[in-house]
């Protein structure tokens, strides 16, 4: 794994957005895998700025997001789809039919997971997957446990994850859905390149274990050690224990 440490979260976000813009320039029809969460907000702001400055052209790109809450309409203010509309999709020149998303409101959620996995396959696969990491080491919504599921699947969210996402549901963890849909660790590891971004002291411990610990289902991020092209973008706080 290649580790990049930046003085501030803003520096890390700027470098990451620049890396995505460079990838778009090199390969305009790139297939991007994208995360939500607090961490990538600054990266998306910088990507919007680069796009407005004519330095990031999404016209031929395709996107797949990592995950979505179950039982939530795409237009719900707490949905990851709405997050992406706000932070990126409405502000750049992505073609709507090249935006791929899990539909948490689908009638048959297992069929929805299979549809998504097939769609990723049909696109030729994800070229560059950007990832965040939960403080418990989750990736997408692949939570720590005795087993991991390789392909896109339904997930029961950990209580910590529901608390972490409460802001999207009026600050009340009880209103966060108990279930979600997520790419599997196998789906994620098939991407051509991975970039994991982590900021802040809260992530320091899981980052240290991701890099130095054993590969274990108890820390899904540790599976990144198996990837031949994985980069970590960290601020000083997240890198504190390295
Ligand atoms: C969301 C996702 C999650 C987040 C993780 C960290 O699409 O993939 O794994 O990356 O929960 O979230 P923040 O950035 O809010 O700490």
py3Dmol code that shows the C-alpha trace and the ligand (Angstrom):
import py3Dmol

protein = """\
ATOM      1  CA  UNK A   1       0.000   0.000   0.000  1.00  0.00           C
ATOM      2  CA  UNK A   2       1.234   3.486  -0.791  1.00  0.00           C
ATOM      3  CA  UNK A   3       0.723   5.886   2.083  1.00  0.00           C
ATOM      4  CA  UNK A   4       0.411   9.635   1.505  1.00  0.00           C
ATOM      5  CA  UNK A   5       0.326  11.852   4.599  1.00  0.00           C
ATOM      6  CA  UNK A   6      -0.835  15.477   4.374  1.00  0.00           C
ATOM      7  CA  UNK A   7      -0.536  18.265   6.926  1.00  0.00           C
ATOM      8  CA  UNK A   8      -4.236  19.072   6.947  1.00  0.00           C
ATOM      9  CA  UNK A   9      -7.513  17.448   5.858  1.00  0.00           C
ATOM     10  CA  UNK A  10      -7.854  20.234   3.259  1.00  0.00           C
ATOM     11  CA  UNK A  11      -4.472  19.322   1.734  1.00  0.00           C
ATOM     12  CA  UNK A  12      -5.494  15.654   1.539  1.00  0.00           C
ATOM     13  CA  UNK A  13      -8.841  16.517  -0.074  1.00  0.00           C
ATOM     14  CA  UNK A  14      -7.187  18.792  -2.646  1.00  0.00           C
ATOM     15  CA  UNK A  15      -4.621  16.140  -3.588  1.00  0.00           C
ATOM     16  CA  UNK A  16      -7.306  13.483  -3.854  1.00  0.00           C
ATOM     17  CA  UNK A  17      -9.548  15.627  -6.077  1.00  0.00           C
ATOM     18  CA  UNK A  18      -6.552  16.406  -8.265  1.00  0.00           C
ATOM     19  CA  UNK A  19      -5.799  12.687  -8.529  1.00  0.00           C
ATOM     20  CA  UNK A  20      -9.386  11.993  -9.665  1.00  0.00           C
ATOM     21  CA  UNK A  21      -9.243  14.892 -12.155  1.00  0.00           C
ATOM     22  CA  UNK A  22      -5.952  13.553 -13.536  1.00  0.00           C
ATOM     23  CA  UNK A  23      -7.495  10.088 -13.903  1.00  0.00           C
ATOM     24  CA  UNK A  24     -10.439  11.660 -15.802  1.00  0.00           C
ATOM     25  CA  UNK A  25      -8.021  13.481 -18.101  1.00  0.00           C
ATOM     26  CA  UNK A  26      -6.021  10.326 -18.792  1.00  0.00           C
ATOM     27  CA  UNK A  27      -9.082   8.151 -19.288  1.00  0.00           C
ATOM     28  CA  UNK A  28     -12.213  10.210 -20.044  1.00  0.00           C
ATOM     29  CA  UNK A  29     -14.495   7.144 -20.094  1.00  0.00           C
ATOM     30  CA  UNK A  30     -13.246   6.031 -16.674  1.00  0.00           C
ATOM     31  CA  UNK A  31     -15.521   4.019 -14.357  1.00  0.00           C
ATOM     32  CA  UNK A  32     -15.350   5.603 -10.904  1.00  0.00           C
ATOM     33  CA  UNK A  33     -16.432   4.033  -7.624  1.00  0.00           C
ATOM     34  CA  UNK A  34     -17.487   6.672  -5.106  1.00  0.00           C
ATOM     35  CA  UNK A  35     -18.075   6.924  -1.345  1.00  0.00           C
ATOM     36  CA  UNK A  36     -20.324   9.123   0.756  1.00  0.00           C
ATOM     37  CA  UNK A  37     -19.791  10.209   4.387  1.00  0.00           C
ATOM     38  CA  UNK A  38     -18.240  13.272   5.998  1.00  0.00           C
ATOM     39  CA  UNK A  39     -14.688  12.582   4.851  1.00  0.00           C
ATOM     40  CA  UNK A  40     -15.148  13.018   1.069  1.00  0.00           C
ATOM     41  CA  UNK A  41     -17.211  16.234   1.359  1.00  0.00           C
ATOM     42  CA  UNK A  42     -14.114  18.409   0.875  1.00  0.00           C
ATOM     43  CA  UNK A  43     -12.906  16.259  -2.032  1.00  0.00           C
ATOM     44  CA  UNK A  44     -16.255  16.705  -3.792  1.00  0.00           C
ATOM     45  CA  UNK A  45     -16.118  20.473  -3.163  1.00  0.00           C
ATOM     46  CA  UNK A  46     -12.707  20.579  -4.805  1.00  0.00           C
ATOM     47  CA  UNK A  47     -13.925  18.433  -7.719  1.00  0.00           C
ATOM     48  CA  UNK A  48     -16.806  20.883  -8.249  1.00  0.00           C
ATOM     49  CA  UNK A  49     -14.287  23.727  -8.245  1.00  0.00           C
ATOM     50  CA  UNK A  50     -12.023  21.915 -10.721  1.00  0.00           C
ATOM     51  CA  UNK A  51     -15.010  21.201 -12.958  1.00  0.00           C
ATOM     52  CA  UNK A  52     -16.096  24.868 -12.899  1.00  0.00           C
ATOM     53  CA  UNK A  53     -12.527  25.833 -13.783  1.00  0.00           C
ATOM     54  CA  UNK A  54     -12.608  23.480 -16.781  1.00  0.00           C
ATOM     55  CA  UNK A  55     -10.157  21.050 -15.170  1.00  0.00           C
ATOM     56  CA  UNK A  56     -12.420  18.056 -14.551  1.00  0.00           C
ATOM     57  CA  UNK A  57     -14.589  16.765 -17.391  1.00  0.00           C
ATOM     58  CA  UNK A  58     -17.067  14.049 -16.393  1.00  0.00           C
ATOM     59  CA  UNK A  59     -18.896  13.926 -19.748  1.00  0.00           C
ATOM     60  CA  UNK A  60     -17.786  10.394 -20.610  1.00  0.00           C
ATOM     61  CA  UNK A  61     -17.248   9.038 -17.098  1.00  0.00           C
ATOM     62  CA  UNK A  62     -19.419   6.466 -15.391  1.00  0.00           C
ATOM     63  CA  UNK A  63     -19.986   6.208 -11.617  1.00  0.00           C
ATOM     64  CA  UNK A  64     -21.021   3.525  -9.148  1.00  0.00           C
ATOM     65  CA  UNK A  65     -21.583   4.385  -5.502  1.00  0.00           C
ATOM     66  CA  UNK A  66     -20.595   1.959  -2.791  1.00  0.00           C
ATOM     67  CA  UNK A  67     -23.774   1.722  -0.810  1.00  0.00           C
ATOM     68  CA  UNK A  68     -27.261   2.937   0.057  1.00  0.00           C
ATOM     69  CA  UNK A  69     -29.701   2.647   2.945  1.00  0.00           C
ATOM     70  CA  UNK A  70     -32.507   0.103   2.586  1.00  0.00           C
ATOM     71  CA  UNK A  71     -36.113   1.278   2.643  1.00  0.00           C
ATOM     72  CA  UNK A  72     -35.160   4.811   1.643  1.00  0.00           C
ATOM     73  CA  UNK A  73     -36.305   6.471  -1.603  1.00  0.00           C
ATOM     74  CA  UNK A  74     -33.514   7.943  -3.755  1.00  0.00           C
ATOM     75  CA  UNK A  75     -35.036  11.413  -3.234  1.00  0.00           C
ATOM     76  CA  UNK A  76     -35.110  11.093   0.597  1.00  0.00           C
ATOM     77  CA  UNK A  77     -32.867  13.825   2.112  1.00  0.00           C
ATOM     78  CA  UNK A  78     -30.985  11.153   4.120  1.00  0.00           C
ATOM     79  CA  UNK A  79     -30.258   8.898   1.120  1.00  0.00           C
ATOM     80  CA  UNK A  80     -26.743   8.559  -0.232  1.00  0.00           C
ATOM     81  CA  UNK A  81     -28.180   9.273  -3.678  1.00  0.00           C
ATOM     82  CA  UNK A  82     -29.341  12.686  -2.451  1.00  0.00           C
ATOM     83  CA  UNK A  83     -25.944  13.266  -0.805  1.00  0.00           C
ATOM     84  CA  UNK A  84     -24.257  12.614  -4.152  1.00  0.00           C
ATOM     85  CA  UNK A  85     -26.718  14.849  -6.015  1.00  0.00           C
ATOM     86  CA  UNK A  86     -25.866  17.665  -3.601  1.00  0.00           C
ATOM     87  CA  UNK A  87     -22.111  17.203  -3.431  1.00  0.00           C
ATOM     88  CA  UNK A  88     -21.306  16.188  -7.009  1.00  0.00           C
ATOM     89  CA  UNK A  89     -23.917  15.038  -9.513  1.00  0.00           C
ATOM     90  CA  UNK A  90     -25.933  18.268  -9.885  1.00  0.00           C
ATOM     91  CA  UNK A  91     -22.779  20.354 -10.204  1.00  0.00           C
ATOM     92  CA  UNK A  92     -20.821  18.469 -12.867  1.00  0.00           C
ATOM     93  CA  UNK A  93     -21.416  17.252 -16.416  1.00  0.00           C
ATOM     94  CA  UNK A  94     -21.976  13.560 -15.674  1.00  0.00           C
ATOM     95  CA  UNK A  95     -24.564  12.043 -17.998  1.00  0.00           C
ATOM     96  CA  UNK A  96     -27.510  10.867 -15.939  1.00  0.00           C
ATOM     97  CA  UNK A  97     -27.569   7.431 -17.580  1.00  0.00           C
ATOM     98  CA  UNK A  98     -23.945   6.904 -16.556  1.00  0.00           C
ATOM     99  CA  UNK A  99     -24.728   7.382 -12.867  1.00  0.00           C
ATOM    100  CA  UNK A 100     -25.333   3.973 -11.276  1.00  0.00           C
ATOM    101  CA  UNK A 101     -26.834   3.620  -7.831  1.00  0.00           C
ATOM    102  CA  UNK A 102     -28.278   0.979  -5.569  1.00  0.00           C
ATOM    103  CA  UNK A 103     -32.021   1.586  -5.124  1.00  0.00           C
ATOM    104  CA  UNK A 104     -32.741   1.130  -1.418  1.00  0.00           C
ATOM    105  CA  UNK A 105     -36.463   1.355  -2.137  1.00  0.00           C
ATOM    106  CA  UNK A 106     -36.472  -1.545  -4.636  1.00  0.00           C
ATOM    107  CA  UNK A 107     -39.258  -4.082  -4.023  1.00  0.00           C
ATOM    108  CA  UNK A 108     -36.834  -7.018  -4.114  1.00  0.00           C
ATOM    109  CA  UNK A 109     -33.589  -5.979  -2.430  1.00  0.00           C
ATOM    110  CA  UNK A 110     -31.739  -9.223  -3.194  1.00  0.00           C
ATOM    111  CA  UNK A 111     -32.581  -8.842  -6.901  1.00  0.00           C
ATOM    112  CA  UNK A 112     -31.451  -5.201  -6.682  1.00  0.00           C
ATOM    113  CA  UNK A 113     -28.046  -6.333  -5.355  1.00  0.00           C
ATOM    114  CA  UNK A 114     -27.690  -8.829  -8.217  1.00  0.00           C
ATOM    115  CA  UNK A 115     -28.697  -6.175 -10.763  1.00  0.00           C
ATOM    116  CA  UNK A 116     -26.011  -3.823  -9.418  1.00  0.00           C
ATOM    117  CA  UNK A 117     -23.261  -6.429  -9.415  1.00  0.00           C
ATOM    118  CA  UNK A 118     -24.163  -7.316 -13.034  1.00  0.00           C
ATOM    119  CA  UNK A 119     -24.163  -3.646 -14.014  1.00  0.00           C
ATOM    120  CA  UNK A 120     -20.651  -3.180 -12.615  1.00  0.00           C
ATOM    121  CA  UNK A 121     -19.541  -6.251 -14.544  1.00  0.00           C
ATOM    122  CA  UNK A 122     -21.211  -4.974 -17.757  1.00  0.00           C
ATOM    123  CA  UNK A 123     -19.459  -1.604 -17.449  1.00  0.00           C
ATOM    124  CA  UNK A 124     -16.142  -3.427 -17.734  1.00  0.00           C
ATOM    125  CA  UNK A 125     -15.446  -3.019 -14.007  1.00  0.00           C
ATOM    126  CA  UNK A 126     -14.483  -0.115 -11.784  1.00  0.00           C
ATOM    127  CA  UNK A 127     -11.195   1.546 -12.756  1.00  0.00           C
ATOM    128  CA  UNK A 128     -10.720   3.748  -9.695  1.00  0.00           C
ATOM    129  CA  UNK A 129     -12.554   3.209  -6.425  1.00  0.00           C
ATOM    130  CA  UNK A 130     -12.403   5.910  -3.744  1.00  0.00           C
ATOM    131  CA  UNK A 131     -13.134   4.634  -0.224  1.00  0.00           C
ATOM    132  CA  UNK A 132     -13.728   6.028   3.235  1.00  0.00           C
ATOM    133  CA  UNK A 133     -13.326   3.949   6.373  1.00  0.00           C
ATOM    134  CA  UNK A 134     -15.514   3.610   9.456  1.00  0.00           C
ATOM    135  CA  UNK A 135     -13.865   3.969  12.864  1.00  0.00           C
ATOM    136  CA  UNK A 136     -14.604   0.235  13.291  1.00  0.00           C
ATOM    137  CA  UNK A 137     -12.762  -0.557  10.049  1.00  0.00           C
ATOM    138  CA  UNK A 138     -15.823  -0.954   7.839  1.00  0.00           C
ATOM    139  CA  UNK A 139     -15.509  -0.324   4.114  1.00  0.00           C
ATOM    140  CA  UNK A 140     -18.665   0.566   2.237  1.00  0.00           C
ATOM    141  CA  UNK A 141     -21.118  -1.072   4.627  1.00  0.00           C
ATOM    142  CA  UNK A 142     -19.007  -4.210   5.033  1.00  0.00           C
ATOM    143  CA  UNK A 143     -19.059  -4.376   8.815  1.00  0.00           C
ATOM    144  CA  UNK A 144     -16.561  -6.281  11.015  1.00  0.00           C
ATOM    145  CA  UNK A 145     -17.741  -9.816  11.767  1.00  0.00           C
ATOM    146  CA  UNK A 146     -16.930 -13.513  11.508  1.00  0.00           C
ATOM    147  CA  UNK A 147     -17.547 -13.524   7.768  1.00  0.00           C
ATOM    148  CA  UNK A 148     -17.546 -11.119   4.843  1.00  0.00           C
ATOM    149  CA  UNK A 149     -19.671 -11.388   1.712  1.00  0.00           C
ATOM    150  CA  UNK A 150     -17.819 -10.933  -1.572  1.00  0.00           C
ATOM    151  CA  UNK A 151     -20.570  -9.520  -3.795  1.00  0.00           C
ATOM    152  CA  UNK A 152     -23.133  -6.704  -3.471  1.00  0.00           C
ATOM    153  CA  UNK A 153     -25.488  -7.692  -0.662  1.00  0.00           C
ATOM    154  CA  UNK A 154     -27.886  -6.656   2.100  1.00  0.00           C
ATOM    155  CA  UNK A 155     -26.281  -5.647   5.387  1.00  0.00           C
ATOM    156  CA  UNK A 156     -27.519  -5.212   8.949  1.00  0.00           C
ATOM    157  CA  UNK A 157     -25.882  -2.011  10.134  1.00  0.00           C
ATOM    158  CA  UNK A 158     -23.815  -1.954  13.335  1.00  0.00           C
ATOM    159  CA  UNK A 159     -25.174   0.334  16.067  1.00  0.00           C
ATOM    160  CA  UNK A 160     -22.008   2.453  15.825  1.00  0.00           C
ATOM    161  CA  UNK A 161     -22.611   2.921  12.094  1.00  0.00           C
ATOM    162  CA  UNK A 162     -26.226   3.950  12.704  1.00  0.00           C
ATOM    163  CA  UNK A 163     -25.035   6.494  15.280  1.00  0.00           C
ATOM    164  CA  UNK A 164     -22.391   7.786  12.850  1.00  0.00           C
ATOM    165  CA  UNK A 165     -25.070   8.366  10.201  1.00  0.00           C
ATOM    166  CA  UNK A 166     -27.659   9.949  12.506  1.00  0.00           C
ATOM    167  CA  UNK A 167     -27.022  13.444  11.106  1.00  0.00           C
ATOM    168  CA  UNK A 168     -28.613  12.330   7.809  1.00  0.00           C
ATOM    169  CA  UNK A 169     -31.812  11.401   9.688  1.00  0.00           C
ATOM    170  CA  UNK A 170     -32.449  14.448  11.861  1.00  0.00           C
ATOM    171  CA  UNK A 171     -29.767  13.538  14.411  1.00  0.00           C
ATOM    172  CA  UNK A 172     -31.713  10.521  15.699  1.00  0.00           C
ATOM    173  CA  UNK A 173     -29.892   7.137  15.427  1.00  0.00           C
ATOM    174  CA  UNK A 174     -33.252   5.348  15.858  1.00  0.00           C
ATOM    175  CA  UNK A 175     -34.397   6.820  12.536  1.00  0.00           C
ATOM    176  CA  UNK A 176     -31.363   5.474  10.646  1.00  0.00           C
ATOM    177  CA  UNK A 177     -32.442   2.355   8.721  1.00  0.00           C
ATOM    178  CA  UNK A 178     -31.342  -0.943  10.271  1.00  0.00           C
ATOM    179  CA  UNK A 179     -30.439  -2.341   6.882  1.00  0.00           C
ATOM    180  CA  UNK A 180     -28.432  -1.181   3.883  1.00  0.00           C
ATOM    181  CA  UNK A 181     -27.143  -2.442   0.543  1.00  0.00           C
ATOM    182  CA  UNK A 182     -23.426  -2.471  -0.120  1.00  0.00           C
ATOM    183  CA  UNK A 183     -20.861  -3.582  -2.649  1.00  0.00           C
ATOM    184  CA  UNK A 184     -19.036  -6.599  -1.200  1.00  0.00           C
ATOM    185  CA  UNK A 185     -15.336  -6.724  -0.366  1.00  0.00           C
ATOM    186  CA  UNK A 186     -14.828  -8.817  -3.507  1.00  0.00           C
ATOM    187  CA  UNK A 187     -16.605  -6.197  -5.640  1.00  0.00           C
ATOM    188  CA  UNK A 188     -14.353  -3.523  -4.133  1.00  0.00           C
ATOM    189  CA  UNK A 189     -11.111  -5.490  -4.462  1.00  0.00           C
ATOM    190  CA  UNK A 190     -11.819  -6.105  -8.183  1.00  0.00           C
ATOM    191  CA  UNK A 191     -11.379  -2.372  -8.929  1.00  0.00           C
ATOM    192  CA  UNK A 192      -8.250  -1.513 -10.891  1.00  0.00           C
ATOM    193  CA  UNK A 193      -7.061   0.977  -8.261  1.00  0.00           C
ATOM    194  CA  UNK A 194      -8.221   1.804  -4.747  1.00  0.00           C
ATOM    195  CA  UNK A 195      -7.767   5.041  -2.820  1.00  0.00           C
ATOM    196  CA  UNK A 196      -8.760   5.020   0.821  1.00  0.00           C
ATOM    197  CA  UNK A 197      -9.084   8.412   2.485  1.00  0.00           C
ATOM    198  CA  UNK A 198      -9.149   8.946   6.257  1.00  0.00           C
ATOM    199  CA  UNK A 199      -8.952  12.090   8.327  1.00  0.00           C
ATOM    200  CA  UNK A 200      -8.838  12.803  12.029  1.00  0.00           C
ATOM    201  CA  UNK A 201      -7.683  11.186  15.245  1.00  0.00           C
ATOM    202  CA  UNK A 202     -10.847   9.031  15.375  1.00  0.00           C
ATOM    203  CA  UNK A 203      -9.559   6.977  12.448  1.00  0.00           C
ATOM    204  CA  UNK A 204      -5.938   6.614  13.695  1.00  0.00           C
ATOM    205  CA  UNK A 205      -6.398   3.222  15.344  1.00  0.00           C
ATOM    206  CA  UNK A 206      -8.200   1.510  12.470  1.00  0.00           C
ATOM    207  CA  UNK A 207      -5.708   2.991   9.986  1.00  0.00           C
ATOM    208  CA  UNK A 208      -2.812   1.551  11.988  1.00  0.00           C
ATOM    209  CA  UNK A 209      -4.529  -1.868  12.049  1.00  0.00           C
ATOM    210  CA  UNK A 210      -5.414  -1.615   8.343  1.00  0.00           C
ATOM    211  CA  UNK A 211      -1.745  -1.213   7.486  1.00  0.00           C
ATOM    212  CA  UNK A 212       0.096  -3.240  10.130  1.00  0.00           C
ATOM    213  CA  UNK A 213      -2.465  -5.692  11.438  1.00  0.00           C
ATOM    214  CA  UNK A 214      -3.384  -9.160  10.187  1.00  0.00           C
ATOM    215  CA  UNK A 215      -5.897  -9.520   7.356  1.00  0.00           C
ATOM    216  CA  UNK A 216      -9.113 -10.295   9.173  1.00  0.00           C
ATOM    217  CA  UNK A 217     -12.875 -10.114   8.646  1.00  0.00           C
ATOM    218  CA  UNK A 218     -12.930  -8.291  12.009  1.00  0.00           C
ATOM    219  CA  UNK A 219     -11.365  -5.341  10.155  1.00  0.00           C
ATOM    220  CA  UNK A 220     -12.664  -5.339   6.568  1.00  0.00           C
ATOM    221  CA  UNK A 221     -10.217  -2.574   5.564  1.00  0.00           C
ATOM    222  CA  UNK A 222      -7.302  -4.955   6.255  1.00  0.00           C
ATOM    223  CA  UNK A 223      -8.216  -6.736   2.976  1.00  0.00           C
ATOM    224  CA  UNK A 224      -6.800  -3.733   1.131  1.00  0.00           C
ATOM    225  CA  UNK A 225      -3.377  -5.236   1.898  1.00  0.00           C
ATOM    226  CA  UNK A 226      -4.166  -7.802  -0.817  1.00  0.00           C
ATOM    227  CA  UNK A 227      -4.688  -5.209  -3.559  1.00  0.00           C
ATOM    228  CA  UNK A 228      -1.841  -4.496  -5.939  1.00  0.00           C
ATOM    229  CA  UNK A 229      -2.706  -0.806  -6.353  1.00  0.00           C
ATOM    230  CA  UNK A 230      -4.016   0.665  -3.109  1.00  0.00           C
ATOM    231  CA  UNK A 231      -3.224   4.201  -1.949  1.00  0.00           C
ATOM    232  CA  UNK A 232      -4.030   5.732   1.416  1.00  0.00           C
ATOM    233  CA  UNK A 233      -4.582   9.485   1.678  1.00  0.00           C
ATOM    234  CA  UNK A 234      -4.313  10.504   5.336  1.00  0.00           C
ATOM    235  CA  UNK A 235      -4.022  13.680   7.328  1.00  0.00           C
ATOM    236  CA  UNK A 236      -1.488  13.845  10.173  1.00  0.00           C
ATOM    237  CA  UNK A 237      -4.079  12.967  12.800  1.00  0.00           C
ATOM    238  CA  UNK A 238      -5.250   9.803  11.020  1.00  0.00           C
ATOM    239  CA  UNK A 239      -1.595   8.826  10.537  1.00  0.00           C
ATOM    240  CA  UNK A 240      -0.697   9.512  14.191  1.00  0.00           C
ATOM    241  CA  UNK A 241      -0.086   5.857  15.147  1.00  0.00           C
ATOM    242  CA  UNK A 242       1.985   4.907  12.080  1.00  0.00           C
TER     243      UNK A 242
END
"""
ligand_1 = """\
16
LIG
C -20.141 5.449 2.683
C -19.087 4.492 3.037
C -18.678 4.367 4.472
C -17.934 5.617 4.954
C -17.483 5.449 6.386
C -16.771 6.689 6.916
O -20.396 5.400 1.307
O -18.586 3.825 2.194
O -17.855 3.238 4.614
O -16.819 5.828 4.141
O -18.595 5.195 7.204
O -17.669 7.744 7.033
P -17.171 9.205 7.440
O -16.396 9.740 6.296
O -18.442 9.973 7.674
O -16.339 9.050 8.676
"""
view = py3Dmol.view(width=600, height=400)
view.addModel(protein, "pdb")
view.setStyle({"model": 0}, {"cartoon": {"style": "trace"}})
view.addModel(ligand_1, "xyz")
view.setStyle({"model": 1}, {"stick": {}})
view.zoomTo()
view.show()
